[in-house]
Amino acid sequence: MNLPKHIQKRYPTFSELLYNFFATITGLTIFNWEIIKQGLMPPLEISEIKKHMNELGIKTFPIVSITGFVIGLVIVMQSEPVFIRFGASDYLPGATALSIVRELAPVITALIFAGRVSSGIGAELGSMRVTEQIDAMEVSGINPFKYLVVTRVIATTMILPLLTIYVMFLSIGGGFVALTISQGMNFEYYKNAVVNSITFGDFIPSITKTFVFGYIVGLVGSYKGYIADGGTEGVGKASTTAVVLASLIILLFDTVLVKISLLLWPL
């Protein structure tokens, strides 16, 4: 179908995509360096950080609660036939808990957090940018970068590990429910199997990398919102691209962090 030129969708060329990729990486690097510099300079907006942690944490609790419980259910439901086939059903509780703690809970929680929070930060700061509220703050002598960006990045960095620990316990509980329904699993047996399978060294890499994931969510959302332009269309673009970019960077960093954690804390 031949559409008029003014409504035809134009797809970017490979060279434009390549240029946008490197421009984004460069912008994120400069933006990240500015966050580090501003974050180390007193004073720190403690009240704003607490407000963002409270807001982001409470609003994310419902979705991560459902997701965490479902993760445990699905993992057990998918793994149970395989373990039974190989005669290793006794190892199912421990293996499920170990996979949840080491990888599933941190990554899935981070991706959900990115979808919920990174888009929200991008839309909020983008709206402030296109309506010139950030410019007004600069004129009035307030440091908008420190007040708006640094506080949000610190808040996301601190709140994601807490959400991840919460999801871990919910997921392990979901696994127990699935095994109770299918096998009539005894709670004492399940608890002992989980405790004997997980060591403190399994928690260290999992919780540590969630600080990195939380920082990425705050960094990308703030960056996309802070540089937004083009009115309401620019705000929507900032919100959606923040989610995609944050999720992609989280997965890339997870690949590297998994390799490092296996070297430092082998299974």
PyMOL commands that set and color helices and strands:
alter all, ss='L'
color gray80, all
select helices_A, chain A and resi 5-7+14-40+46-85+89-130+133-139+144-183+187-197+200-226+231-264
alter helices_A, ss='H'
color red, helices_A
deselect
rebuild
show_as cartoon
